[in-house]
């Protein structure tokens, strides 16, 4: 068994695809409209779905915004140089909402960015 994907409902699919692909460096793996159900699914990730977990962005055509539940946490991405990554994200128009630094009560260096819908993405320093 393995984790296949995490699904996020998004109000602006194109803005979300741009964020995950242009700002975080993922690739759009596939996208399909479902006219009978009035929704579109877009899958983004760092590698092919056959051997990587990916994110499913679900856009319901009649919904432009969602309330993010208080039980939802975040997506986490490992990076080699968290400071350079945050600089790159900012330069590409991304929003760093927690600057890189040691996590509270620990030594792991983390940062948080926010996608266009308001979902948090944690960056975790795995290199250096």
Secondary structure, 3 states (H helix, E strand, C coil): CCCCEEEEECCCHHHHHHHHHHHCCCEEEEEEEECCCCEEEEEEECCCCCCCCEEEEEEECCCCCCCCCCCCCCEEEEECCHHHHHHHHHHCCCEEEEEEEECCCCCCEEEEEECCCCCEEEEEECCC
